[in-house]
């Protein structure tokens, strides 16, 4: 009887796990871009700050480069490589760092 109860509890826990893995996606905006991430608002703000720093460095180093486009820049910052692979399976190159760049042009 104890074994059957234990097996039922394990089976129910295994079924409940995929639903618990769902994470909310948040959007954080900065002056020049938006970051959409499932890694949490704090991590999304970090990504936005880092991209703004890169943009500023490019603007200072190469003042002739046009950094503002007609379309808004949206950065999708997935929590991990598994999430990114699920978002874009046909574009996944299998790189070690889990990065992926897609242009809409």
Secondary structure as UniProt FT lines:
FT   HELIX           2..20
FT   STRAND          26..29
FT   STRAND          33..37
FT   HELIX           41..61
FT   TURN            63..64
FT   STRAND          73..77
FT   HELIX           81..87
FT   TURN            89..91
FT   TURN            96..97
//
